[in-house]
Amino acid sequence: MSEFEQMVRGYRLMTAEILYHMPDHPELLQSFLWQEFDLAPRFPVLNKFLRFWETNIEGRLHTVRVAARGLIAPTELKLAGGEFTLH
């Protein structure tokens, strides 16, 4: 499915900041940014990635912060405050 088709079906560009414990130094946190098209508020793509992380990556998850923004949105119209005629 193309990105445009995903957007029409309700997918939004989603960014997740993932904080995780470093495997060699568990007291330290490392940050990882991940960005993908996903469906809010259930985030099936992110959940699949996090399940993969937990089973295949040594760094234990600490925090996941999510921000989602629709790319297709209604345009804001504002009154220009005058009328202009072009000849």
N, C-alpha and C positions, 0 to 999 in steps of 0.2 A: 504494500500500500504506500502511495506517495505521501509526502509531508502534507500537501494540500488536502488530500483525501482524509488523512488523519484529523486535520483541523476541522474539516466539515463535519466529521463524525463526533466531535466533542473533545478530541485530544488537545492538550495544551502543553506549551513548552514549560517543563518543570525542572527546577534546579534543586538539588539536595546537597547540603553540607553535612558530611559524615565525619564525626569525630570518633576516633578509635584508639585503643591502647596499643602502643608499639609492642610487638612480640618480644623483643630483647630487653625492653625497658618498660614494663607495664604501668609504671607510675607516670609516664609521659604520654600525652595525647598528640596525635597527628591528625591533620585535617585533609579531607579528600572531597573534591567537588565533582558532582556527577550531574549531567544534564541530558534529558531525553524527553520525547513526547510521551505523555501519559494522561490517563483519565482521572480527574479529581472528582470526588474526594477519596476514592478507594485506592488509587495509585497501584494498579496491578503490575505495571512494568517495574516500578520501584520495589515493590514487595518481592517480585521474582529475583531482582538483583540482590536484595538484602538476604534472601534465603541462600543464594549462591555464595554470598560473602561469608555467611555464618558456617557453611559447610566446607568451603575451599580456601579461605584466607585466614591466616593465623591471628591477625589483629582483632581482638574482641571489641565489638561495637560499644560505644559510650553514648552518643547522642546523634540523632538525625534531625536536621531542620530542613523543612521543605518550603519552597516558594514556587507558586504556579501563576502563570499569566496567560490569558487568552491572546492569541495572535490575531484572530478575526473578531473584531468588536465593532459596534456601531460608531460611526464618526460623530464627533462633537461639532455641532453647528452653532455659530455665534453671529449675532447681528453686527454688521459692519458699522452701523451708525450713520449710514448715508447711502445715497443711490448714485451710481456713476453710469453715464451713458457714453458708449464708445461709438464713434462715427467712422 
